[in-house]
């Protein structure tokens, strides 16, 4: 079985690794008539196209920047950051295989049978966050009056911004995608609730909170996701329990799934599980990828978007009415 780990010790660039992995996966899929590996190869090609033909990101980021400039005018008292990233190769590989694992496991628990190849493939078209932008807001202490609930104030502004975002970006060539999510806050306008995944009002099991919305960019002809958070939510996701606890719980959940579906019962489950396990056991200090260096699994200098997303849009607005360069 071919896995990403097979290509991480040759000193090649991420782009060359992607080409080799995708091509070998495609050839192997044709020989074994494995439609899931073929879909996997096509997924990798999407990442290749983002890295090779990314002129559209200039246009897209400029249109996203217009919303940043709008916020500097409408909310000069807020501090906030805008960041954009292309999902890292390792994270993309984890997500693709993790989704196969989750879908087959849930299907098996419900039906006591395995889904067909066609059913699995039909669920693999949902990856729409290879490009994502994050808006993080904070109300500076100097603007908080004694007795005010800072968390409530920040969440109110977060939902205010969320209410404006879809209409604003629609004028810039974006179309919001339906989310199928239930459990929204009353602070979200009823007309836009169908487009948001409201993990603020309905947090994930790890405690993770954020507002997510997916857009189709009609000019760039690709999907992109926007995430909206307060700084406390972002801290919890990046350096708090949602990060570390969530990882441990995920590991435990995957071991449980392996016990539920023994090896040899479903080839698609077996391959996804093995690829995930190899990635999780990867010692980053031992790999050899051009423009990447790690001392250990915590001390990492990722200059190529292998392990951490490649940043494409960093903007920061400082509150207290400081002069902020936005052009």
Secondary structure, 3 states (H helix, E strand, C coil): CCCHHHHCCCCCCHHHHHHHHHHHHHHHHHHHCCHHHHHHHHHHHHHHHHHHCCHHHHHHHHHHHHHHHHHHHHCCCEEEEEEEEECCHHHHHHHHHHHHHHHHHHHHHHHCCCCCHHHHHHCCCCCCCCEEEEEEEEECHHHCCCCCCHHHHHHHHHHHHHHHHHHHHHCCCEEECCCCCCCCCCCCCCCCHHHEEECCCCCCCCCCCCEEEEEEECCCCEEEEEEEEEHHHHHHHHHCHHHHHHHHHHHHHHHHHHHHCCCCCCHHHHHHHHHHHHHHCCCHHHCCCCCEEECCCCCEEECCCCCCCEEEEEEEECCCCCCCCCC
